[in-house]
Amino acid sequence: MSRLRVLIIASLLSALAATVPVAVMVYATWDRAVSLEQDRLREIAERALRRADQSYDESLAALKSAEASSSPPCGEEHIRRMQTLVMTSPSVDQMGYFEGGKLRCTSWGPFNGDVDQPSADHVTSDGAGIKVDVRPQATNRRKVLAIIYGSYDVLVDPRRFVDVIADPQVKLALASPDGRLLSSQTGMDPELRQRLLREPGEGLDQNTLYATARNSEWLAIATAPRTALVATFRQQAWLFVPLGLLLAAACTTLVVWLSRRRLSLRGELSIAIRKRELYLHYQPIIELDTGICVGAEALVRWQRPDGSQIRPDIFVPLAEENGLITALTDLVIENVVSDMRELLVQDRSAHIAINLAAEDIISGRALKSITQRMAGSGILPQQIWLEATERGFLDADRARTMLAAARRAGHSIAIDDFGVGYSSLQYLEQLPLDALKIDKSFIDAIGTESATTPVTPHIINMAKELGLFVVAEGVETEPQLAYLHSQKVQFGQGWLFSRPLPRDEFIAFHRQRQQRYGAAREDMQNPRSVPIEQAGVEE
């Protein structure tokens, strides 16, 4: 993934991380405010139910008391009894006595008119009837409720049933369980009220918040304008919105951290290894006496998707420092077996050298990885050389164990960049090695007045005394090559012979050198042959 694409995605994710948590918290705040307001309305509706029960119970108690009276109907004592019951029952405005279906007297006194006993619209579980729309002359035809029991009824102002202390914005209505409206406060939306009489419930529409409550006798409806949510929303916002801001900050920080990590060289390297984007070039190793290419050193390369190259001296140490070197080594081993299988099977004298990091040697797992990858490939163990720098020998005991196992398996072991470290000699004496590679800095000093110039022949002689092959690194000039010939150094590599090559180019180079200089090796092995001119710069 390109850096530009990562930046674009990171910017979008940062914007989402900054806005989504806040938006979610705002929505949660609104939802919480609606829930709290609905709970409040439901509680008010339940209070209205309790108030209706109280008014009804007072009225029914007065009716039952009147029904139990033994006084002569409509006599002085009877009327006085009804008056007492009205005065002691806060919900009752008037009581009437009926005989033969006609009103005979009220708590006001005898009645001589022609008024029929009302028929009930709704009968309660107690056997009392309720008439909704009664308009007696005594109330100037104002609508009241009539509660009927036996030969008596009481007239009740319906507002008594919903006489609940509440926010002035809250409107209440009371109905029978089957939806007959008994009382409703002014200001309630009639369409919403009719809908809730048919289908009780709670919710929020475009303008109104509503809730209902019901029991066996009554259905209470409570409504409030949508604007009533504002105060509750603000109150809840002090709790939810700061949390949303904290979440937004945390999410944004996480996105930035992940983006930086992905954009960092370490992050890119991890992705490149995982996606198998790294590849190998092969630095030819030349047998100096014959000019034949006997193999190559596998050099890992990394090209970013944008085409830019990252130098190995940058990303290899980075891999070592960040726990990626094991995966990188596995990738190199996998590519060597894949790239060079055909060549190594065809030419058993050729070998490929693989560089091992300190962790590879200390853990010993690189040898297991090589063995697994080689299985079934046809490549022989002696065709895979293992190279390690002094850093891999810091734990000498574990390094000795791993290298000895590698040699028993058939691999040759070379110490790379020899001469750079301060304790190279002790490694030569203590560790099982087959070859020594002289660091390029000593080859560069050949023919100069450098302070390291005298060191080069001592390194070569020391290797010979220990029975080690010598490979000269970084050979770039004819004088250097001539000097190495004079010192009888066996192998060399460097730009004098070839730059590091991609797979196909290296295979072509190897075959060309075999064809061109193969006869030289045969002549050198034949005592009667005439020595040929030593190998130089490839034409």
C-alpha positions in Angstrom: 0.0 0.0 0.0 1.5 3.4 -1.0 2.2 6.1 1.5 -0.3 8.4 -0.2 -3.0 5.8 0.1 -2.1 5.2 3.7 -2.3 9.0 4.3 -5.7 9.3 2.7 -7.1 6.3 4.6 -5.6 7.6 7.8 -7.1 11.0 7.3 -10.5 9.5 6.6 -10.2 7.2 9.7 -9.1 10.2 11.8 -12.1 12.2 10.7 -14.4 9.2 11.5 -12.6 8.6 14.8 -13.1 12.3 15.8 -16.8 12.5 14.8 -18.3 9.1 15.2 -17.9 8.8 19.0 -19.2 12.3 19.5 -22.2 11.6 17.2 -22.8 8.3 18.9 -22.7 10.0 22.3 -25.1 12.8 21.1 -27.5 10.1 19.8 -27.1 8.2 23.1 -27.8 11.4 25.0 -30.9 12.1 22.9 -32.1 8.5 23.3 -31.4 8.7 27.1 -33.3 12.0 27.3 -36.3 10.5 25.5 -36.2 7.4 27.7 -36.1 9.6 30.9 -39.0 11.8 29.7 -41.1 8.7 28.8 -40.4 7.3 32.2 -41.5 10.6 33.7 -44.7 10.7 31.6 -45.4 7.0 32.5 -45.0 7.8 36.2 -47.4 10.8 35.9 -49.9 8.6 34.0 -49.6 6.0 36.8 -50.2 8.8 39.4 -53.3 9.7 37.4 -54.5 6.1 37.7 -54.0 6.2 41.4 -55.9 9.6 41.6 -58.7 8.1 39.5 -58.9 5.1 41.8 -59.0 7.4 44.8 -61.8 9.5 43.4 -63.8 6.4 42.3 -63.3 4.7 45.7 -64.5 7.8 47.6 -67.6 8.0 45.3 -68.3 4.3 45.6 -68.0 4.4 49.4 -70.5 7.3 49.5 -72.9 5.4 47.3 -72.7 2.2 49.3 -73.2 4.1 52.5 -76.4 5.8 51.0 -77.6 2.5 49.8 -77.3 1.0 53.3 -79.4 3.9 54.8 -82.8 2.8 56.4 -84.2 6.3 56.4 -87.5 6.9 54.5 -86.6 7.9 51.0 -86.4 11.6 50.3 -87.4 12.4 53.9 -85.6 15.1 55.9 -83.2 12.7 57.5 -82.6 10.9 54.1 -81.7 14.2 52.4 -79.6 15.3 55.3 -77.7 11.9 55.1 -77.0 12.5 51.4 -75.8 16.0 52.1 -73.4 14.7 54.8 -72.0 12.1 52.4 -71.4 14.8 49.7 -69.7 17.1 52.2 -67.4 14.3 53.5 -66.5 13.0 50.0 -64.1 15.5 48.3 -64.7 13.9 44.9 -68.5 14.0 45.0 -70.4 17.2 43.9 -74.0 15.9 44.2 -75.9 12.7 45.1 -79.3 11.7 43.7 -81.9 9.1 44.6 -84.0 7.3 42.0 -87.2 5.4 42.3 -88.9 3.7 39.5 -86.1 4.9 37.2 -86.9 8.6 38.0 -85.0 11.1 40.0 -86.9 11.8 43.3 -84.5 13.8 45.3 -80.9 15.0 45.5 -78.6 16.1 48.2 -80.0 19.6 47.5 -83.5 18.4 48.4 -86.7 17.0 46.8 -86.9 17.0 43.0 -90.1 17.4 41.2 -88.8 17.3 37.6 -88.8 14.4 35.1 -85.2 13.1 35.0 -84.5 9.5 34.1 -81.8 7.5 35.9 -78.8 7.5 33.5 -77.8 4.2 31.8 -74.1 3.2 32.3 -71.6 3.5 29.6 -69.1 1.4 31.5 -69.6 -1.0 34.4 -66.7 -1.5 36.9 -65.7 -4.7 38.5 -67.4 -3.5 41.7 -70.8 -3.4 39.9 -70.9 0.4 39.7 -71.9 2.0 36.4 -70.2 5.1 34.9 -72.0 7.4 32.6 -69.6 9.6 30.7 -71.5 12.5 29.2 -74.0 13.8 31.8 -75.1 17.5 31.7 -77.4 18.2 34.6 -79.2 21.5 35.1 -77.6 21.9 38.5 -74.2 22.3 36.8 -75.5 24.6 34.1 -75.3 21.7 31.6 -71.5 21.4 32.2 -70.3 17.9 31.4 -69.8 15.6 34.5 -69.4 12.0 35.3 -72.3 10.0 36.9 -71.3 7.0 39.0 -74.4 4.8 39.5 -74.9 2.2 42.2 -78.2 0.7 43.2 -80.8 3.5 43.6 -78.3 6.2 43.8 -75.8 8.1 41.7 -73.2 10.7 42.4 -72.0 13.5 40.0 -68.3 14.0 39.8 -66.3 16.6 38.0 -64.1 14.6 35.6 -61.2 16.8 36.3 -61.1 15.3 39.8 -60.0 12.0 38.2 -56.9 13.6 36.6 -56.2 16.1 39.4 -52.5 15.4 39.5 -49.7 17.9 40.3 -47.4 17.9 37.3 -45.5 20.1 34.9 -47.9 22.5 33.2 -46.6 21.3 29.9 -47.9 17.8 30.7 -51.5 17.0 29.6 -53.5 14.1 31.0 -56.5 12.1 29.8 -58.5 9.3 31.5 -60.6 6.7 29.7 -62.2 3.4 30.4 -60.1 0.3 29.5 -62.1 -0.1 26.3 -61.2 3.4 25.2 -64.2 5.5 26.2 -62.8 8.9 27.1 -63.8 10.0 30.6 -61.7 13.2 31.0 -59.1 15.1 29.1 -57.2 18.2 29.9 -57.2 21.1 27.5 -54.3 21.2 25.1 -53.9 17.5 24.3 -53.7 16.8 20.6 -57.1 15.2 19.8 -55.7 13.0 16.9 -53.0 11.6 19.1 -55.4 11.1 22.0 -57.8 9.1 19.7 -54.9 7.0 18.5 -53.7 6.2 22.0 -57.3 5.3 23.1 -57.3 2.7 20.3 -53.6 1.6 20.7 -52.1 2.6 24.0 -48.3 2.8 24.1 -45.4 5.2 24.4 -43.2 7.0 21.9 -42.3 10.3 20.2 -43.8 11.8 17.1 -43.0 14.9 15.3 -44.3 17.2 18.0 -45.3 15.2 21.1 -43.8 12.8 23.5 -46.4 10.4 25.1 -46.8 7.5 27.4 -49.8 5.5 28.8 -50.6 3.5 31.9 -53.6 1.2 32.6 -55.2 -1.0 35.1 -58.4 -3.0 35.3 -60.6 0.1 35.5 -58.8 3.0 33.8 -56.5 4.0 31.0 -54.4 7.1 31.6 -52.6 9.1 28.9 -49.8 11.6 29.5 -48.3 13.8 26.8 -45.7 16.6 26.6 -44.4 18.7 23.8 -41.2 17.7 22.1 -39.5 20.8 23.5 -39.8 19.4 27.0 -36.8 17.2 26.0 -34.4 20.1 25.6 -33.8 20.5 29.4 -33.3 16.8 29.9 -31.0 16.5 26.9 -28.8 19.3 28.2 -28.7 17.7 31.6 -27.7 14.3 30.1 -25.2 16.0 27.7 -23.0 16.9 30.6 -22.6 13.1 31.2 -22.5 11.6 27.7 -20.8 14.2 25.4 -17.6 14.5 27.5 -17.4 10.7 27.3 -17.8 11.0 23.5 -15.0 13.6 23.4 -12.8 11.3 25.4 -13.6 8.4 23.1 -13.0 10.5 20.0 -9.6 11.6 21.4 -8.7 8.0 22.2 -9.8 6.7 18.8 -8.1 9.5 17.0 -4.9 8.9 18.9 -5.1 5.2 18.1 -5.6 5.9 14.4 -2.7 8.3 14.3 -0.5 5.8 16.2 -1.4 3.0 13.8 -0.9 5.2 10.8 2.5 6.3 12.0 3.4 2.8 12.7 2.3 1.7 9.2 4.0 4.7 7.6 7.1 4.0 9.7 9.9 2.1 8.0 9.4 -0.7 10.6 5.8 -0.9 9.7 6.5 -0.9 6.0 9.2 -3.6 6.4 6.8 -5.8 8.4 4.2 -5.5 5.6 6.8 -6.1 2.9 8.0 -9.3 4.6 4.5 -10.6 5.2 3.5 -9.9 1.6 6.7 -11.5 0.3 7.7 -8.2 -1.5 11.4 -8.5 -0.8 13.5 -10.3 -3.3 17.1 -11.4 -3.9 20.0 -10.4 -6.0 23.0 -12.8 -6.4 26.6 -11.6 -6.1 28.7 -14.0 -8.1 31.6 -15.8 -6.4 34.5 -16.4 -8.8 37.2 -19.0 -8.5 40.3 -16.8 -9.1 42.5 -19.5 -10.7 40.0 -20.4 -13.4 37.6 -17.5 -13.7 34.6 -19.9 -13.2 31.6 -18.7 -11.3 31.3 -21.3 -8.5 28.2 -19.7 -6.9 26.9 -16.6 -5.4 26.0 -14.8 -2.2 22.3 -14.2 -1.8 21.7 -10.5 -1.1 18.2 -9.4 0.0 16.7 -6.3 -1.7 13.7 -4.2 -0.8 11.9 -1.9 -3.3 8.9 0.0 -2.0 5.7 0.1 -4.1 6.5 3.6 -5.1 9.7 2.3 -6.7 12.2 3.7 -4.1 14.9 1.3 -2.9 15.9 0.9 0.8 19.5 -0.1 1.4 20.1 -3.4 3.2 22.4 -1.7 5.7 19.2 0.2 6.8 16.5 -2.4 6.8 18.5 -5.5 7.9 19.5 -3.9 11.3 15.9 -2.5 11.5 14.6 -6.1 11.2 17.1 -7.3 13.8 16.1 -4.6 16.3 12.3 -5.1 15.9 12.0 -8.9 15.9 11.6 -9.3 12.1 14.9 -10.9 11.3 13.6 -14.5 11.7 10.9 -13.8 9.1 13.3 -12.1 6.9 15.8 -15.0 7.0 12.9 -17.5 6.2 12.0 -15.3 3.2 15.6 -15.4 2.0 15.8 -19.2 2.4 12.5 -19.7 0.6 13.6 -17.5 -2.3 17.1 -19.1 -2.6 15.5 -22.6 -2.9 12.9 -21.4 -5.3 15.3 -19.3 -7.5 18.3 -21.6 -7.6 16.9 -25.1 -7.4 17.3 -25.8 -11.1 20.8 -24.4 -11.3 22.0 -26.2 -8.2 20.6 -29.5 -9.3 22.2 -29.2 -12.8 25.6 -28.0 -11.4 26.6 -29.8 -8.3 29.8 -27.8 -8.0 27.8 -24.5 -7.5 26.8 -23.2 -4.1 24.7 -20.3 -2.8 25.8 -18.5 0.4 23.1 -17.3 2.8 23.8 -14.7 5.4 22.6 -15.5 8.9 21.9 -12.9 11.6 22.9 -13.2 15.2 19.4 -14.3 16.2 19.5 -17.0 13.5 22.6 -18.5 15.0 21.7 -18.2 18.6 18.3 -19.7 18.2 19.4 -22.4 15.7 16.1 -22.2 13.9 17.6 -21.1 10.6 19.2 -24.5 10.2 15.8 -26.2 10.7 14.2 -23.8 8.2 16.9 -24.6 5.6 16.4 -28.3 6.1 12.7 -28.0 5.7 12.9 -25.9 2.6 15.5 -28.1 1.0 13.5 -31.3 1.6 12.5 -32.7 -1.8 14.2 -29.9 -3.8 17.2 -32.0 -4.9 19.6 -29.4 -3.5 22.5 -30.9 -1.6 23.4 -29.5 1.9 27.0 -28.8 0.7 25.5 -26.5 -2.0 24.2 -24.1 0.7 26.9 -22.2 2.5 26.1 -20.3 5.7 27.8 -16.9 6.4 27.8 -15.2 9.7 29.4 -12.0 11.1 31.1 -11.8 14.5 27.8 -10.5 16.1 26.4 -14.0 15.6 29.3 -15.4 17.7 28.8 -13.3 20.9 27.3 -16.3 22.6 30.1 -18.6 21.6 28.7 -21.8 23.2 25.4 -21.6 21.4 27.0 -20.5 18.2 29.4 -23.5 18.3 26.5 -25.9 18.9 24.6 -24.5 15.9 27.5 -24.3 13.5 28.7 -27.9 14.4 25.2 -29.1 13.7 25.2 -27.3 10.3 28.6 -28.8 9.4 27.4 -32.3 10.3 24.4 -31.7 8.0 26.8 -31.0 5.2 26.8 -27.1 5.1 30.0 -25.1 4.8 30.4 -22.2 7.3 32.1 -18.9 6.5 32.9 -16.0 8.8 31.8 -12.8 7.0 33.5 -9.4 7.0 36.5 -10.8 8.8 38.8 -8.2 10.3 36.2 -5.7 11.3 35.6 -7.0 14.8 38.1 -6.8 17.7 38.1 -10.5 18.5 38.1 -12.3 15.1 41.1 -14.4 15.9 39.4 -16.2 18.8 36.5 -17.1 16.6 38.8 -18.7 14.1 40.4 -20.8 16.8 37.3 -21.8 18.7 34.5 -22.2 16.1 34.0 -24.9 13.4 34.6 -22.8 10.2 35.3 -23.6 6.6 35.9 -20.3 5.0 37.0 -16.7 5.8 35.7 -13.7 3.9 38.1 -10.7 4.0 36.2 -7.5 4.4 36.1 -5.0 1.5 37.9 -2.4 3.6 41.1 -4.5 3.5 40.8 -5.2 -0.2 40.4 -1.4 -0.8 43.7 -0.9 1.0 45.7 -3.0 -1.4 48.3 -0.9 -3.2 47.7 2.1 -1.0 49.5 3.6 1.9 46.6 2.8 4.3 47.3 1.7 7.8 45.4 -1.5 7.2 47.5 -2.5 4.1 49.9 -4.7 6.1 47.0 -6.5 7.7 45.7 -8.1 4.6 48.5 -10.6 4.0 48.5 -11.6 7.7 44.7 -12.4 7.4 45.4 -14.5 4.3 48.3 -16.4 5.9 46.4 -17.0 9.1 43.4 -18.5 7.2 45.8 -20.8 5.3 47.4 -22.0 8.5 44.0 -22.8 9.8 43.0 -24.7 6.6 40.3 -22.2 5.7 39.2 -21.1 2.2 39.6 -17.4 1.6 37.1 -15.3 -0.2 38.0 -11.7 -1.0 35.0 -9.3 -0.9 34.7 -6.1 -2.9 37.3 -6.8 -5.7 37.0 -3.9 -8.0 40.4 -3.3 -9.8 42.9 -5.4 -11.7 45.8 -4.6 -9.3 43.6 -5.9 -6.4 43.0 -9.1 -8.5 46.7 -9.4 -9.3 47.6 -9.1 -5.6 45.1 -11.7 -4.6 46.5 -14.1 -7.2 50.0 -13.5 -5.8 48.7 -14.5 -2.4 46.9 -17.6 -3.8 43.5 -16.5 -2.5 41.0 -19.0 -3.8 37.8 -17.0 -4.4 36.7 -13.4 -5.0 33.6 -11.4 -5.5 33.0 -7.8 -6.5 32.2 -5.4 -9.3 35.3 -6.3 -11.2 33.5 -9.6 -12.0 29.9 -8.5 -11.8 27.5 -6.4 -9.9 24.8 -8.3 -7.9 22.4 -9.8 -10.4 18.7 -10.7 -10.5 18.0 -14.4 -10.7 17.7 -14.8 -14.5 20.7 -12.6 -15.1 22.8 -14.5 -12.6 21.9 -17.9 -14.1 22.9 -16.6 -17.5 26.2 -15.2 -16.1 27.0 -18.4 -14.4 26.5 -20.5 -17.5 28.5 -18.1 -19.6 31.4 -18.3 -17.2 31.2 -22.0 -17.2 31.3 -22.2 -21.0 34.1 -19.6 -21.2 36.4 -20.7 -18.5 35.4 -24.4 -18.0 38.3 -25.6 -20.1 40.7 -23.7 -17.8 39.7 -25.8 -14.8 40.1 -29.0 -16.8 43.6 -27.9 -18.0 44.6 -27.0 -14.5 43.6 -30.4 -13.3 45.6 -32.0 -16.2 49.4 -31.7 -15.5 50.2 -31.7 -19.2 48.0 -28.7 -19.9 49.4 -25.2 -20.4 48.3 -22.6 -17.8 45.8 -20.2 -19.2 45.6 -16.4 -18.6 44.0 -15.6 -15.2 40.4 -14.3 -15.2 39.9 -10.6 -15.4 37.1 -8.2 -16.2 34.3 -9.9 -18.1 34.1 -8.8 -21.7 
